[in-house]
Amino acid sequence: MTQALDFGDWLDICNLKARYCRLLDTKDWEGWAALFTEDCEIDTRPAGGTLEKGRDRFVSMVRQSLADAKTAHQIHSPEMKLDDGKVEVIWAMQDRVIKDSFALTGYGHYHETCVRTAEGWKIARQTLSRLIVDMSRPS
């Protein structure tokens, strides 16, 4: 049953996602990992990636993938719906990834399920989709 989301929870979830971007881009892997539930499920297949189950596995994969990359992630325009104690969120996103062999700018959406834990809101499920991908050689 869909319920009203109170402003404090809305703000906490916005701050969760803001930390997601900052900690990912600064490669604070321990801090970034703490934003997810241990049993999270992350699906980047719609953006050309993989399906990862479990926080440690997912964070390890991203850490290895971005070790030599410069990144900038931005999110905005959250749409939130509270349903049975979980919050379903759609974020508009843009990401920039620069590696030695390519530079990518993607535009799309994160679809997430956030759950309240003893430590606060965390990401339990996430699907990344890109609607547009601009690829180039790094300058």
Order of alpha helices (4+ residues) and beta strands (2+ residues): beta-alpha-alpha-beta-beta-alpha-beta-beta-beta-beta
